[in-house]
Amino acid sequence: MRKTRKIRGGNSNIQIRYNTNIMNNSFKTKESTSIKPNIKLLNIPLSTMIMYDPDAIVPEYVHYLVTNIVNGDITTGTTVLSYMGPAPPSGSGIHRYIFEQLQQVSPINILLSDRSNF
């Protein structure tokens, strides 16, 4: 049974702010992203937010995962994997960090300890 669906529509769906800078499609340093950003999600009754690195040496490395978010307020959700800022290995090139919000049909319970191969 399908529990989530991806919300589409481009970068304007959610806002990621590190300090006062909006993250969408911009280059950031490892230092400027070490602290968890302020995340503004769409007002969806129930959703999941995931941050991952599709360019990691270990495929689909998850940096942040929060489920059961009520009405887009991430503070109401269940943190499955706490925020881990980007730290790509030296010489590994440019890495993209993707934030996605997924609509949930019903509450979910997930236990994860491995951030890789999501």
MARDONU-184589 format. One record per residue (C-alpha): residue in one letter; x, y, z. Coordinates in steps of 0.1 Angstrom, whole numbers, padded with zeros to 4 digits, always signed. Example, Ala and Ser with C-alpha at 12.3 -4.5 7.8 and 13.67 -1.06 7.14 Angstrom:
# MARDONU-184589
A+0123-0045+0078
S+0137-0011+0071
# end
This chain:
# MARDONU-184589
M+0000+0000+0000
R+0013+0034-0010
K+0019+0057+0021
T+0034+0088+0005
R+0034+0108-0027
K+0059+0134-0040
I+0047+0170-0041
R+0057+0185-0075
G+0061+0220-0087
G+0098+0231-0086
N+0119+0249-0061
S+0092+0272-0048
N+0074+0245-0029
I+0096+0247+0002
Q+0121+0272+0015
I+0154+0262+0030
R+0172+0290+0050
Y+0207+0287+0064
N+0209+0318+0086
T+0193+0345+0064
N+0202+0330+0030
I+0177+0310+0009
M+0192+0276-0001
N+0173+0270-0034
N+0197+0264-0063
S+0226+0281-0047
F+0261+0270-0038
K+0269+0268+0000
T+0300+0260+0019
K+0303+0231+0043
E+0307+0256+0072
S+0275+0275+0063
T+0254+0244+0063
S+0267+0227+0094
I+0237+0240+0115
K+0202+0227+0108
P+0184+0251+0085
N+0150+0268+0090
I+0126+0248+0067
K+0093+0261+0055
L+0071+0234+0040
L+0038+0234+0021
N+0007+0233+0043
I-0002+0197+0038
P-0023+0178+0063
L+0003+0150+0068
S+0038+0148+0052
T+0074+0136+0053
M+0105+0157+0046
I+0137+0142+0034
M+0171+0157+0026
Y+0195+0135+0007
D+0227+0136-0014
P+0223+0118-0048
D+0260+0125-0055
A+0274+0107-0025
I+0299+0080-0029
V+0274+0058-0010
P+0242+0061-0031
E+0213+0082-0018
Y+0228+0093+0015
V+0201+0107+0038
H+0210+0138+0057
Y+0177+0145+0074
L+0143+0126+0077
V+0112+0138+0095
T+0079+0119+0092
N+0043+0126+0103
I+0046+0164+0099
V+0012+0181+0105
N+0001+0210+0083
G+0037+0217+0071
D+0050+0225+0106
I+0082+0204+0107
T+0083+0209+0145
T+0053+0186+0148
G+0069+0157+0130
T+0089+0127+0142
T+0126+0130+0135
V+0137+0096+0122
L+0173+0107+0112
S+0185+0140+0128
Y+0200+0167+0106
M+0236+0160+0095
G+0251+0188+0075
P+0268+0183+0041
A+0304+0171+0044
P+0315+0157+0010
P+0349+0141+0008
S+0377+0163-0006
G+0380+0158-0044
S+0345+0143-0048
G+0332+0172-0069
I+0300+0192-0065
H+0272+0176-0045
R+0236+0184-0047
Y+0214+0183-0016
I+0178+0176-0023
F+0150+0185+0000
E+0116+0168-0008
Q+0083+0169+0009
L+0061+0138+0005
Q+0024+0137+0013
Q+0014+0109+0036
V-0020+0091+0035
S-0017+0081+0071
P+0008+0082+0100
I+0039+0060+0095
N+0064+0046+0119
I+0100+0041+0106
L+0131+0031+0124
L+0163+0037+0106
S+0199+0038+0117
D+0217+0036+0083
R+0218+0068+0063
S+0231+0052+0032
N+0214+0034+0003
F+0181+0048+0012
# end
